Each structure stands twice: as C-alpha cells, then as structure tokens.
Amino acid sequence: MSARGKFITLEGIDGAGKSTHHAWLVEHLRARGHTVVSTREPGGTPLGEKLRGLLLTEPMHLETEALLMFAARREHIAEVIAPALARGDWVVSDRFTDASFAYQGGGRGLAWEKLAQLEQWVQSDLQPDLTLLFDLDAGVARQRLQGTGNALDRFEREQQAFFERVRAAYHRRAAECAGRFCLIDASQSIQNIQEILEVRISSV
C-alpha cells in the first residue's frame, strides 16, 4: 500500500503570478523524483472544464456560481485528487476551496457559513497539506493583468475594489487555517519566490 501523497494548492488574486509558479513547482517536484498530478480549478476534469467555461463567461446568480464551483470541485476530488493521493502521487492544484471563500465569499459577499457547509459536504476532511498564498496589492495585480494583452474573463474584468475584498478574504482564510498556509510576497522577483518555494516544499 502506497503512503498517501501530498496535496499542494496555489492561491492568490488574479495577477499575483501563481500560474507561473505553478508550472515551475510541478517541474521542481518531478525533478526531485515525485510523480506529480498538475491540475486546476475550476476544471481538472472533462466536466469541470465545461463548467469552467460557463463560470468564466456567463453572468449568473452568486449562489449559482458557488454551487457550480463546488460541483466542479466534487468531480475534481472524485476523479483526480483522491485517486492520485491514494496512489501516493503529489497533487499540485492552481486554486482549490480557499478560492471560493475569497471570490464568492469576499468578492461577491456570499455568507461564509454557506461556503463552510458546502466545503464540509463536498470534501469532508480533505484539505491541502500546504497552501501557497501569493499576496499582492490589488492595484499592482490589476496593472499586471492589463499589461498581458490577453482577453480577460468575467472575474478578471472586475473592479479593483472587488479584488481588494478577495485579498482580504484570503487573509481571513489564512488566519483561520494558519497551519497549512504559507504567505508569499508576490511583489518579489521570480527567482526570490522560487527560492522561498524550494525551502518551503522541502518541509512538506
């Protein structure tokens, strides 16, 4: 029987740079000899990716948005995350449940208690072993997004005040779950951040 694998998630407001570090972290872990499943939310499964398309493009009621996020997450856990961990693989996910507390809770204003109920129902006691929170001023993050020249999804098009609420909610969540969070100043150079990640991952 394989030992349970490790589950690492990357979080942060849009523009904080977590996707760049996600790719680096996956390759770093593979170089260390781990079998790594690289995934993302919303998405990660064929059904999840279809729901992602709706979530990133279609306007909807905030409770519908939260329910679809957790529906995609339930499928993600059942089809990808839980089997990988049972095999002893490492799972590295670009976002997980903390994003729902930050975006639907902080950004949209959905009651924290409703999100906690969904979290318990959908994932029971499953939590990441480590959550890397890339923290960045909302104004700086917005400038980064606009500077990419890429088309923005409906979350990325939100106003700066929305991202300030999201960031505050991430900080609240990190305080509530301090044992698994690692707060990273995302204004640093990529090299500095990678050095921090290398040290932090070695203790997982």
C-alpha contacts under 8 A as a table, 3 or more apart, distances in Angstrom:
res1	aa1	res2	aa2	distance
2	S	86	A	7.15
2	S	87	R	5.95
2	S	88	G	5.37
3	A	86	A	7.45
3	A	87	R	7.57
3	A	88	G	5.34
4	R	85	L	5.31
4	R	86	A	5.37
4	R	87	R	6.85
4	R	88	G	4.68
4	R	89	D	7.48
5	G	84	A	7.24
5	G	85	L	4.37
5	G	86	A	6.64
5	G	87	R	6.96
5	G	88	G	3.89
5	G	89	D	4.66
5	G	90	W	5.01
5	G	91	V	7.49
6	K	85	L	6.58
6	K	88	G	7.55
6	K	89	D	6.86
6	K	90	W	4.67
6	K	91	V	6.26
6	K	128	P	7.72
6	K	129	D	6.22
6	K	204	V	7.73
7	F	85	L	7.37
7	F	90	W	5.87
7	F	91	V	4.82
7	F	92	V	6.17
7	F	93	S	7.93
7	F	127	Q	7.85
7	F	128	P	4.91
7	F	129	D	5.26
7	F	130	L	6.78
8	I	90	W	7.66
8	I	91	V	6.10
8	I	92	V	4.83
8	I	93	S	6.40
8	I	128	P	5.55
8	I	129	D	5.92
8	I	130	L	4.95
8	I	131	T	5.82
8	I	132	L	7.64
9	T	92	V	5.68
9	T	93	S	4.80
9	T	94	D	5.99
9	T	95	R	5.88
9	T	96	F	6.51
9	T	128	P	6.43
9	T	130	L	6.46
9	T	131	T	4.78
9	T	132	L	6.22
10	L	18	K	6.31
10	L	22	H	7.02
10	L	92	V	7.71
10	L	93	S	6.35
10	L	94	D	5.10
10	L	95	R	5.43
10	L	96	F	7.85
10	L	131	T	5.79
10	L	132	L	4.82
10	L	133	L	6.04
10	L	134	F	7.47
11	E	18	K	6.72
11	E	94	D	6.79
11	E	95	R	5.25
11	E	96	F	7.66
11	E	98	D	7.36
11	E	99	A	6.74
11	E	131	T	7.07
11	E	132	L	6.09
11	E	133	L	4.75
11	E	134	F	6.13
12	G	16	A	5.99
12	G	18	K	6.72
12	G	99	A	7.80
12	G	133	L	5.48
12	G	134	F	4.90
12	G	135	D	6.05
12	G	136	L	7.87
12	G	167	R	7.42
12	G	170	Y	7.49
13	I	16	A	5.72
13	I	134	F	7.73
13	I	135	D	7.49
13	I	136	L	7.53
13	I	138	A	7.60
13	I	141	A	7.47
13	I	163	F	6.63
13	I	166	V	6.85
13	I	167	R	6.41
14	D	17	G	7.60
14	D	141	A	6.63
14	D	142	R	7.68
14	D	145	L	7.35
14	D	156	E	6.48
15	G	18	K	7.91
15	G	140	V	7.98
15	G	141	A	4.38
15	G	142	R	6.33
15	G	144	R	5.65
15	G	145	L	5.27
16	A	134	F	6.01
16	A	135	D	6.61
16	A	136	L	5.75
16	A	141	A	5.65
16	A	186	A	6.06
17	G	20	T	5.58
17	G	21	H	6.76
17	G	134	F	7.32
17	G	186	A	7.08
18	K	21	H	5.12
18	K	22	H	5.94
18	K	94	D	7.48
18	K	134	F	6.32
19	S	22	H	4.86
19	S	23	A	6.55
19	S	94	D	6.74
20	T	23	A	5.64
20	T	24	W	6.69
21	H	24	W	5.00
21	H	25	L	5.94
21	H	194	Q	7.44
22	H	25	L	5.18
22	H	26	V	6.27
22	H	92	V	7.51
22	H	93	S	7.80
22	H	94	D	6.65
23	A	26	V	5.36
23	A	27	E	6.51
24	W	27	E	5.31
24	W	28	H	6.07
25	L	28	H	4.93
25	L	29	L	6.13
25	L	197	L	7.78
26	V	29	L	5.33
26	V	30	R	6.25
26	V	36	V	6.63
26	V	38	S	6.65
26	V	92	V	6.86
27	E	30	R	5.05
27	E	31	A	6.09
28	H	31	A	5.12
28	H	32	R	6.47
29	L	32	R	5.03
29	L	33	G	6.69
29	L	34	H	5.71
29	L	35	T	7.90
29	L	36	V	7.09
30	R	33	G	5.11
30	R	34	H	4.90
30	R	35	T	6.14
30	R	36	V	6.33
31	A	34	H	7.29
34	H	89	D	7.04
34	H	90	W	6.85
35	T	89	D	5.22
35	T	90	W	6.15
36	V	89	D	5.78
36	V	90	W	4.71
36	V	91	V	5.73
36	V	92	V	7.10
37	V	84	A	7.23
37	V	89	D	7.00
37	V	90	W	6.14
37	V	91	V	4.75
37	V	92	V	6.21
38	S	91	V	6.16
38	S	92	V	5.13
38	S	93	S	6.10
39	T	43	G	7.84
39	T	44	G	5.34
39	T	91	V	7.44
39	T	92	V	6.26
39	T	93	S	4.75
39	T	94	D	6.37
40	R	43	G	5.75
40	R	44	G	5.32
40	R	93	S	4.86
40	R	94	D	4.40
40	R	95	R	6.08
40	R	96	F	7.73
41	E	44	G	6.28
41	E	48	G	7.94
41	E	52	R	7.83
41	E	72	A	7.92
41	E	73	R	7.33
41	E	93	S	7.16
41	E	94	D	6.17
41	E	95	R	5.36
41	E	96	F	6.07
42	P	48	G	6.26
42	P	49	E	6.91
42	P	51	L	7.36
42	P	52	R	5.24
42	P	69	M	6.34
42	P	72	A	6.31
42	P	73	R	7.04
42	P	95	R	7.72
42	P	96	F	7.99
43	G	46	P	7.43
43	G	47	L	7.42
43	G	48	G	3.95
43	G	49	E	4.18
43	G	50	K	7.50
43	G	51	L	7.08
43	G	52	R	5.62
43	G	72	A	6.47
43	G	73	R	7.78
43	G	76	H	7.23
44	G	48	G	5.86
44	G	49	E	6.40
44	G	76	H	5.87
44	G	80	V	7.39
45	T	48	G	4.82
45	T	49	E	5.98
45	T	75	E	7.16
45	T	76	H	6.02
45	T	79	E	7.25
45	T	80	V	7.40
46	P	49	E	5.28
46	P	50	K	6.54
47	L	50	K	5.18
47	L	51	L	6.35
47	L	72	A	7.11
47	L	75	E	7.59
48	G	51	L	5.03
48	G	52	R	6.02
48	G	72	A	4.68
48	G	73	R	7.51
48	G	75	E	6.95
48	G	76	H	6.95
49	E	52	R	4.79
49	E	53	G	6.33
50	K	53	G	5.20
50	K	54	L	6.74
51	L	54	L	5.15
51	L	55	L	6.12
51	L	68	L	6.95
51	L	69	M	7.90
51	L	72	A	6.61
52	R	55	L	4.98
52	R	56	L	6.02
52	R	72	A	7.96
53	G	56	L	5.49
53	G	57	T	6.26
54	L	57	T	5.39
54	L	58	E	5.30
55	L	58	E	5.96
55	L	59	P	7.83
55	L	65	E	6.75
55	L	68	L	7.62
55	L	69	M	7.84
56	L	153	D	5.47
56	L	154	R	5.54
56	L	155	F	6.75
57	T	153	D	6.25
57	T	154	R	5.75
58	E	154	R	7.79
60	M	64	T	6.36
60	M	65	E	6.34
61	H	64	T	5.16
61	H	65	E	6.26
62	L	65	E	4.96
62	L	66	A	6.30
62	L	104	Q	6.95
62	L	108	R	6.71
62	L	110	L	7.10
63	E	66	A	5.04
63	E	67	L	6.10
63	E	110	L	7.32
64	T	67	L	5.11
64	T	68	L	6.09
65	E	68	L	5.27
65	E	69	M	6.20
65	E	104	Q	7.65
66	A	69	M	5.07
66	A	70	F	6.30
66	A	100	S	7.02
66	A	104	Q	6.31
66	A	115	L	7.88
67	L	70	F	5.16
67	L	71	A	5.99
68	L	71	A	4.87
68	L	72	A	6.13
69	M	72	A	5.31
69	M	73	R	6.19
69	M	100	S	7.45
70	F	73	R	4.70
70	F	74	R	6.03
70	F	118	L	7.11
70	F	119	E	7.80
70	F	122	V	6.92
71	A	74	R	5.19
71	A	75	E	6.53
72	A	75	E	5.30
72	A	76	H	6.11
73	R	76	H	4.78
73	R	77	I	6.06
73	R	96	F	7.77
73	R	122	V	7.53
74	R	77	I	5.25
74	R	78	A	6.18
74	R	122	V	5.60
74	R	123	Q	7.10
75	E	78	A	5.13
75	E	79	E	5.83
75	E	80	V	7.93
76	H	79	E	5.41
76	H	80	V	5.42
76	H	81	I	6.31
77	I	80	V	5.61
77	I	81	I	4.61
77	I	82	A	5.43
77	I	123	Q	7.52
78	A	81	I	6.62
78	A	82	A	5.86
78	A	83	P	7.20
79	E	82	A	7.07
79	E	83	P	6.74
80	V	83	P	5.78
80	V	84	A	6.09
81	I	84	A	5.30
81	I	85	L	6.20
81	I	91	V	6.66
82	A	85	L	5.24
82	A	86	A	6.11
83	P	86	A	5.04
83	P	87	R	6.28
84	A	87	R	5.14
84	A	88	G	6.50
84	A	89	D	5.24
84	A	90	W	7.11
84	A	91	V	6.95
85	L	88	G	5.06
85	L	89	D	5.30
85	L	90	W	6.50
85	L	91	V	7.06
86	A	89	D	7.40
93	S	96	F	6.85
95	R	98	D	7.28
95	R	99	A	6.02
96	F	99	A	5.81
96	F	100	S	7.50
97	T	100	S	5.24
97	T	101	F	6.79
97	T	119	E	7.20
98	D	101	F	5.20
98	D	102	A	6.21
98	D	170	Y	7.16
98	D	173	R	7.00
99	A	102	A	4.91
99	A	103	Y	5.78
99	A	104	Q	7.82
99	A	170	Y	7.72
100	S	103	Y	5.26
100	S	104	Q	5.20
100	S	105	G	6.51
100	S	115	L	7.43
101	F	104	Q	5.83
101	F	105	G	4.57
101	F	106	G	6.42
101	F	112	W	6.84
101	F	115	L	6.58
101	F	169	A	6.78
101	F	170	Y	7.45
101	F	173	R	7.42
102	A	105	G	5.39
102	A	106	G	4.80
102	A	107	G	6.34
102	A	165	R	7.75
102	A	166	V	4.75
102	A	167	R	6.95
102	A	168	A	7.77
102	A	169	A	4.79
102	A	170	Y	5.28
102	A	173	R	7.82
103	Y	106	G	5.46
103	Y	107	G	4.56
103	Y	108	R	6.29
103	Y	166	V	5.44
103	Y	169	A	7.94
104	Q	107	G	5.59
104	Q	108	R	4.77
104	Q	109	G	6.36
104	Q	110	L	5.73
105	G	108	R	5.71
105	G	109	G	4.88
105	G	110	L	4.53
105	G	111	A	6.13
105	G	112	W	5.85
105	G	115	L	7.37
105	G	166	V	7.90
105	G	169	A	7.27
106	G	109	G	5.38
106	G	110	L	7.31
106	G	165	R	5.17
106	G	166	V	4.87
106	G	167	R	7.86
106	G	168	A	7.13
106	G	169	A	4.96
107	G	162	F	5.18
107	G	163	F	6.67
107	G	165	R	5.23
107	G	166	V	4.86
107	G	169	A	7.92
108	R	162	F	7.76
110	L	114	K	7.40
110	L	115	L	7.66
111	A	114	K	5.47
111	A	115	L	6.77
112	W	115	L	5.22
112	W	116	A	6.25
113	E	116	A	4.98
113	E	117	Q	6.27
114	K	117	Q	5.14
114	K	118	L	6.37
115	L	118	L	5.09
115	L	119	E	6.06
116	A	119	E	4.96
116	A	120	Q	6.24
117	Q	120	Q	5.26
117	Q	121	W	6.21
118	L	121	W	5.08
118	L	122	V	5.91
119	E	122	V	5.38
119	E	123	Q	5.85
119	E	124	S	7.05
120	Q	123	Q	5.64
120	Q	124	S	4.63
120	Q	125	D	7.17
121	W	124	S	5.81
123	Q	126	L	5.41
123	Q	127	Q	7.89
128	P	131	T	6.36
128	P	180	R	7.25
129	D	180	R	6.11
129	D	204	V	7.19
130	L	180	R	4.81
130	L	181	F	6.04
130	L	182	C	7.33
130	L	204	V	7.17
131	T	180	R	5.80
131	T	181	F	4.76
131	T	182	C	6.12
132	L	181	F	6.04
132	L	182	C	4.98
132	L	183	L	6.25
132	L	184	I	7.02
133	L	170	Y	7.96
133	L	181	F	6.83
133	L	182	C	6.00
133	L	183	L	4.91
133	L	184	I	5.91
134	F	183	L	6.34
134	F	184	I	4.96
134	F	185	D	6.21
134	F	186	A	5.24
135	D	167	R	7.57
135	D	183	L	6.69
135	D	184	I	5.82
135	D	185	D	5.26
135	D	186	A	5.31
135	D	187	S	7.90
136	L	140	V	6.99
136	L	141	A	6.42
136	L	185	D	6.52
136	L	186	A	5.38
136	L	187	S	6.22
137	D	140	V	5.38
137	D	141	A	6.24
137	D	164	E	7.89
138	A	141	A	5.02
138	A	142	R	6.10
138	A	160	Q	6.23
138	A	163	F	5.76
138	A	164	E	5.66
138	A	167	R	7.47
139	G	142	R	5.11
139	G	143	Q	6.36
139	G	160	Q	6.47
140	V	143	Q	5.14
140	V	144	R	6.32
141	A	144	R	5.08
141	A	145	L	6.31
142	R	145	L	5.13
142	R	146	Q	6.25
142	R	160	Q	7.01
143	Q	146	Q	5.19
143	Q	147	G	6.01
144	R	147	G	5.07
144	R	148	T	6.57
145	L	148	T	5.58
145	L	149	G	7.76
145	L	150	N	7.93
145	L	156	E	7.70
146	Q	149	G	6.19
146	Q	150	N	7.71
152	L	155	F	7.79
152	L	156	E	5.42
152	L	157	R	5.96
153	D	156	E	5.27
153	D	157	R	6.25
154	R	157	R	5.19
154	R	158	E	6.82
155	F	158	E	5.50
158	E	162	F	6.21
158	E	163	F	7.46
159	Q	162	F	5.48
159	Q	163	F	6.99
160	Q	163	F	5.21
160	Q	164	E	6.26
161	A	164	E	4.96
161	A	165	R	6.36
162	F	165	R	5.24
162	F	166	V	6.29
163	F	166	V	4.77
163	F	167	R	5.99
164	E	167	R	5.11
164	E	168	A	6.22
165	R	168	A	5.07
165	R	169	A	6.17
166	V	169	A	5.10
166	V	170	Y	6.27
167	R	170	Y	5.08
167	R	171	H	6.40
168	A	171	H	5.09
168	A	172	R	6.30
169	A	172	R	4.91
169	A	173	R	6.11
170	Y	173	R	5.05
170	Y	174	A	6.05
171	H	174	A	4.99
171	H	175	A	6.19
172	R	175	A	5.15
172	R	176	E	6.31
173	R	176	E	5.05
173	R	177	C	6.13
174	A	177	C	5.16
174	A	178	A	5.24
174	A	181	F	5.83
175	A	178	A	5.05
177	C	180	R	6.23
177	C	181	F	6.70
178	A	181	F	5.30
184	I	193	I	7.50
185	D	188	Q	6.24
185	D	193	I	7.94
186	A	189	S	7.87
186	A	193	I	7.36
188	Q	192	N	6.30
188	Q	193	I	6.49
189	S	192	N	5.26
189	S	193	I	6.34
190	I	193	I	5.15
190	I	194	Q	6.13
191	Q	194	Q	5.12
191	Q	195	E	6.28
192	N	195	E	5.17
192	N	196	I	6.42
193	I	196	I	5.06
193	I	197	L	6.18
194	Q	197	L	4.94
194	Q	198	E	6.07
195	E	198	E	5.14
195	E	199	V	6.47
196	I	199	V	5.34
196	I	200	R	6.16
197	L	200	R	5.04
197	L	201	I	5.88
198	E	201	I	5.38
198	E	202	S	6.35
199	V	202	S	5.38
199	V	203	S	7.24
200	R	203	S	5.77
200	R	204	V	7.21
201	I	204	V	5.38
